[in-house]
Amino acid sequence: MAAPEPDLMAYLRGTVWGPAEFVGLPPRRLTGRAVLAGCATVGAVIGCAVAGAWYGVSWLADGEAGLVYVALLVLHLCVRRAGRALVGVAAVLGVCLVLQAPQAAVGFVLAERGRVESVVVTSVEEGPGAVSGHDRYLCSVADEDGVPLNVRIWRGCGQATRPGDAIAVVYDVKGRVPPRGVEAGSSLLDSLRELGGWAAAFAVVSVVAVVRSHRLSVPASGPKLGSGS
């Protein structure tokens, strides 16, 4: 009886990681298409979030459109029969990118057209995310006319903050994104820089998945199990 294990293992490796049926470096045209697909999806996700925050379009700002672009890329990988492990990793990273993009977009808008003003703290509460060594406090604040803001501020609000204290808050002059507190030594673009890590990871995995999906022939429905005596 002929041993089927080599064929089976090759089939499983190709199914999980992609067949990558080329010798040496991948074809340039394939690499170009892969880079274009990954970078275009990243650009679409971030661009939609920034455009939505800038113009006040909620379905763009909330990440719904970005999620559609990620789903289209994952569908493209499935159609190409890319490695299932890489498709799964790309999907997870894509969702993480979509979830991070809205906050980064808000930071970008505030950095571009925000105005810093002083507000008065009316109450301080310990935030639900506070843990040992990483306490987070939430400040309810009111503007100089005594009108309370409809959001609570955590940036610039600390354990030592008391009602009556003044803290700095940055507003969008067009009122399309919520205000944020201002922390010493931090930048409103920090969240956009952090988003770069998720974007790079998602793009790299997407490119690898497309490249490794390359086949020299039409894939069979399963491994050929040899038989003989």
C-alpha atoms as one frame of an Amber mdcrd trajectory, in Angstrom:
protein
   0.000   0.000   0.000   1.524   3.350  -1.026   1.887   5.891   1.795  -0.321
   8.963   1.230   1.215  11.077   3.977   3.512  13.270   1.809   0.655  14.246
  -0.527  -1.676  14.831   2.417   0.827  17.011   4.276   1.562  19.056   1.158
  -2.162  19.577   0.645  -2.661  20.656   4.263   0.286  23.063   4.125  -1.066
  24.583   0.932  -4.550  24.892   2.419  -3.384  26.485   5.669  -0.573  28.756
   4.410  -1.158  28.876   0.661   0.571  26.808  -2.057   3.135  29.467  -3.104
   3.845  27.581  -6.333   6.865  29.527  -7.522  10.621  29.086  -7.230  12.719
  31.856  -5.710  11.167  35.306  -5.492   7.469  35.676  -6.368   6.585  37.108
  -9.797   6.799  40.905  -9.871   3.326  41.324 -11.294   1.889  39.150  -8.516
   3.767  41.135  -5.874   2.561  44.400  -7.373  -1.075  43.261  -7.294  -0.657
  42.073  -3.714   0.850  45.375  -2.534  -1.848  47.318  -4.382  -4.639  45.277
  -2.775  -3.242  45.583   0.751  -2.345  49.271   0.583  -5.581  50.224  -1.164
  -7.626  48.562   1.568  -5.630  50.278   4.323  -6.008  53.618   2.552  -9.743
  53.089   2.116 -10.286  52.197   5.795  -8.333  55.174   7.130  -9.557  57.537
   4.432 -13.212  56.731   5.126 -12.749  57.298   8.868 -10.962  60.620   8.360
 -13.468  61.823   5.740 -16.367  60.832   7.966 -14.947  62.703  10.953 -13.998
  65.730   8.860 -17.386  66.128   7.156 -19.561  64.694   9.924 -20.757  61.601
   8.023 -21.499  59.067  10.752 -21.493  55.869   8.664 -18.020  56.743   7.410
 -16.707  57.996  10.752 -17.969  54.963  12.704 -16.037  52.484  10.565 -18.947
  50.844   8.752 -17.534  51.663   5.331 -14.065  50.531   6.409 -15.480  47.198
   7.513 -16.947  46.720   4.030 -13.518  47.267   2.439 -11.914  44.744   4.795
 -14.677  42.244   4.015 -14.084  42.725   0.275 -10.377  42.009   0.672 -11.074
  38.911   2.780 -13.556  37.755   0.124 -10.889  38.344  -2.529  -8.452  36.171
  -0.552 -11.070  33.433  -0.205 -11.786  33.496  -3.946  -8.074  33.136  -4.623
  -8.037  30.235  -2.147  -5.329  31.849  -0.082  -4.049  30.038   2.994  -6.801
  29.826   5.579  -4.524  30.822   8.437  -3.421  33.970   6.607  -7.004  34.806
   5.659  -8.012  34.509   9.317  -5.138  36.678  10.535  -5.882  39.292   7.859
  -9.543  39.367   8.899  -8.680  39.861  12.595  -6.114  42.587  11.873  -8.532
  44.271   9.492 -11.257  44.419  12.137  -8.748  45.806  14.671  -7.725  48.464
  12.147 -11.371  49.418  11.588 -11.987  49.686  15.339  -8.926  51.896  15.883
  -9.463  54.177  12.879 -12.378  56.314  14.207 -10.493  57.547  17.297  -7.398
  58.253  15.205  -9.534  60.204  12.739 -10.994  62.316  15.560  -7.470  63.102
  16.751  -6.492  64.147  13.244  -9.495  66.482  12.885  -8.854  68.090  16.271
  -5.171  68.534  15.429  -6.060  70.265  12.153  -8.908  72.553  13.204  -9.240
  72.175  16.961  -9.307  75.098  19.385  -8.081  74.757  22.958 -10.206  76.298
  25.694 -10.321  76.095  29.472 -13.278  74.393  31.164 -14.257  73.953  34.815
 -14.499  70.504  36.411 -17.880  69.874  38.038 -17.332  66.287  39.226 -14.707
  63.524  39.107 -15.391  59.791  38.970 -13.177  56.739  38.708 -13.567  55.296
  35.231 -14.790  51.738  34.578 -11.475  50.873  32.922  -9.376  51.820  35.932
  -7.027  49.088  37.096  -4.172  48.968  39.529  -1.333  51.144  38.272  -3.382
  52.418  35.322  -6.143  54.440  36.972  -8.445  56.386  34.685 -10.674  59.189
  35.952 -13.593  60.855  34.216 -14.296  64.558  34.641 -17.667  66.163  34.006
 -16.984  69.731  32.897 -18.762  72.961  32.025 -17.661  75.814  29.788 -16.997
  79.386  30.912 -20.721  80.172  30.676 -21.602  77.281  32.980 -23.044  75.108
  30.199 -22.120  71.455  30.843 -20.487  69.483  28.055 -22.341  66.363  26.978
 -19.186  64.236  27.172 -16.927  63.356  30.076 -13.210  64.025  29.746 -10.487
  61.583  30.794  -7.423  63.097  29.147  -6.030  65.618  31.592  -8.324  64.355
  34.360  -6.436  62.634  37.174  -6.626  61.495  40.752  -5.587  64.946  41.985
  -8.266  66.744  39.935 -11.021  68.298  42.034 -14.351  70.029  41.243 -13.673
  73.675  40.496 -10.315  72.989  38.847  -9.721  74.257  35.321  -8.501  71.846
  32.647  -7.813  72.321  28.946 -10.133  70.868  26.325  -9.752  70.978  22.541
 -12.903  71.596  20.481 -13.681  71.056  16.825 -14.595  74.547  15.592 -17.279
  72.979  13.377 -18.601  70.724  16.126 -18.412  67.536  14.063 -16.305  65.518
  16.518 -16.540  65.422  20.330 -14.103  67.489  22.412 -11.097  65.930  24.106
  -8.989  66.787  27.097  -5.402  67.875  26.561  -2.627  65.922  28.280   0.801
  67.397  28.922   3.472  65.877  26.703   0.975  64.186  24.377  -0.101  64.960
  20.835  -3.489  64.680  19.172  -1.741  62.774  16.378  -0.472  60.045  18.736
  -3.493  57.850  17.979  -2.850  58.248  14.240   0.746  57.108  14.733  -0.421
  54.104  16.752  -2.807  53.273  13.936   0.224  52.941  11.671   1.244  49.732
  13.426  -2.140  48.093  12.801  -2.132  49.342   9.215   1.350  47.977   8.520
   0.558  44.583  10.068  -2.682  44.252   8.108  -1.027  45.279   4.845   1.899
  42.870   5.282  -0.316  39.873   6.092  -2.604  40.707   3.163   0.346  40.922
   0.778   1.791  37.615   2.002  -1.616  35.938   1.677  -2.034  37.093  -1.926
   1.528  36.138  -2.884   1.306  32.681  -1.300  -2.015  32.013  -3.043  -0.177
  31.794  -6.384  -0.780  28.526  -8.235   0.720  27.196 -11.432  -2.310  25.016
 -12.086  -5.970  24.813 -11.148  -6.186  23.423  -7.578  -7.678  20.017  -7.190
 -10.561  19.347  -4.799  -8.329  17.463  -2.428  -5.137  15.439  -2.091  -4.574
  12.506  -4.324  -4.222   9.432  -2.156  -2.242   6.905  -4.076  -3.077   3.222
  -3.914  -1.240   0.191  -5.068   0.015  -3.178  -3.986
